[in-house]
């Protein structure tokens, strides 16, 4: 969400996208690699481990997309960001499922 906010700053008034770029490379990319390493250490289920790897790989692609000379490929940057966000939610759901609501006894 912070990345979306900083992109908005870059589009609607900031003089550059420096904050968006810096946060994207250091925070987002760094966290995605740490998530994968934590998944390796925790040795989670193979499908969840694959999702963690995919998040790291797509985040690495995400950092490179804006620099691509082809505008159609570079334009995939926001689509890839949404995919990374959805995969992160899926991974969170897989490793921490939402608990079922307790059934209250009827009176």
N, C-alpha and C positions, 0 to 999 in steps of 0.2 A: 504494500500500500504506500509505503514511503517512496518507492521508486516511481509510482504513478504520480504522486504529488510533485516530486522533483522534476519529472518530465513536463508536467503542467506548468511549473515555474519557468522551465526553459522555453516553452512554447508561448506562454502568455506574460512575458514581461521581463524575465531575467535576461541578462546580456549574453549568457551562454548556457550550455548544457553541462558545464564542468561538475556541478554538484551531482547531477544524475549519473554522469560517467564515473566519477570517483566512488560514489556509493555502490554503483553496479559492479564495478570491478573488485573493490576491496570487501565490502560487506556481503553482497549477494553471492558473488562468485566464491568468496572465501567460505561462507557458511555452507554453500552447497557441497563443497569438497569436504568440509568437516562433518556434514550429515552423512556422507557416504562412508567416511572413515569410522564414524561412530557406529554405523550400521554393520560395518565389518567387525568391529570389536564386540558388539553385542550379539553378533551372529544371528541376525533375525532371519525369518523365513526367506527362502530363495527368491520368491516373487517380489517381496518387499525390498530385498537387497538389490534386485534388478531395477526397481523403480528408483531407489536411491542413486544408483549408478547413472541411470538415465537423466535424473535431475542434474547431476554434476556435469554430464556430457552436454546436455542442452544449454546449461548455463555457460559453459565454455564457448559453445557456438554463439550464444547470446551476446557475449562480449565482442565477438568478431563481426557480427552481422552489420552494425552501422558503418563499418569501414569498407564493406564490399562495394566495388565500383558499379555494380549493376543495381539500379534503384528497385527493381522488382524483387531481387533477393534481399537487399537491405530492408525493404518494406516488410519482410517477414519478422522483423524485430519485435513488434508488439504482439503478433500472433504467437511467436515462440514464448514470449513472456507469459501470456495467458496459459499456454500449455504447461510451462514450468509451474505456475501457480496451481493449476488443477492437479498436476502430479504430486505436488507437495501436500495438497489437501488429501489426496488418495492415500499417500504414504502415512500421513497422520492418522487417517481413519483406519488403516490396516494395523498399525502398531498400537493404537489407543482407541478401540471401538467405543462408540457412544453407549453407555450403559442403558439397559432397558429400564423403563419406569417401573417402580415397584407397584404391584397390584395391591390396592388396599382392600381389606375384607369388607364385604357388604354388611350393613347393619341389620 
